[in-house]
Amino acid sequence: MASDQPIKIAIIGAGTGGTALIDLFASSHGVEIIGVADKDQKAPGLKRAREMNIPVTDDVIGLVSKNGTGLIIDVTGDPAIRPLIEQKKPPGAGVLGGTAAKLLWSLVQHETQIQAQLLHAEKLATIGTFSSGIAHDINNRLYLIMSLAENLPGEQDSVVIREHADEILRAVKQIRTIVQGLTGYARASSTENLEDVDLGHTLDEALKLVKYAMVHHDVSVTKEYARHATVRARPQEMLQLFVNLITNSVQAMGENGTLRLSVQNKEDAATIMISDTGCGIPSNLKDKIFEPFFTTKNPGKGTGLGLHIVKNIVKKYGGRIWVESIEGNGATFSLQFPRIQKNLTL
């Protein structure tokens, strides 16, 4: 097998263990899942595989005997499966099962939990950077409510009383919308199913959140969205991805600038571009910005995880991300996701 060729993996068993392995290997470079087999066509792993356009089957022998398979992972827990795999596997294919498969499953679960915790922590840290804007937005409405309420006791005109009551109700609903948006963004998203996520709509939802970082900035926004541009993903993860990138762009521009959001929809891929007119990125730092805990912000102003998490989410859905920038002349982050193909069955 050539060194630049991916390791082709077949997964036997699509229960909890198989599902965890699918999530891990589907986002790993140098690995290709050639199929997932399980007799139970309602197994959760088969559902996850179909969502990711990975071939599924109930024919275990057919899958394990495929030429070119580099590794067969058996997570069925059935002792009768191993001899069958050894008999039917192609020459040179490795087999992982039994205690070794359980250990791998445990490690995958542990890594998944850590990744979920990091995602959640970064969400909360991002909301922390919005705190000034959130307080400003809520306080403005509270002052309006207080002012109108103070005028009500001495007001005799029923029409004015009704107008004041309507204004108070409107302000309360706006505060509720702010709180609901923040709590919805902050919640954990690891159990969400994959959906067709509309990229333009999700960018707009991210803008609603990032506006709290724009309170003291004079930032103009231009948008150019292609219609029907979607990616198969977890909505909350795509939202977090865009919130992180847009927040970085706003912070890079300081007090004023222009934020440009673009979505292109082509036959083979959907491309998103997020551009700013900020300070740009020095050429010697372009290769470092996606590393975990790397940050150019002042101490206490960033976790250094935002762009690392962004890159991991992009990889998870088979996409790629790159940045173009000239120091002092802004930056453009481009993300590209492959066009979803029809589900395949072995």
Beta strands, then each sheet from edge to edge (+ up, - down):
strand 1: 7-12
strand 2: 31-37
strand 3: 56-57
strand 4: 71-74
strand 5: 94-96
strand 6: 195-198
strand 7: 218-225
strand 8: 230-233
strand 9: 256-265
strand 10: 269-276
strand 11: 320-325
strand 12: 331-338
sheet 1: 3+ 2+ 1+ 4+ 5+
sheet 2: 6+ 8-
sheet 3: 7+ 9+ 10- 12+ 11-
end
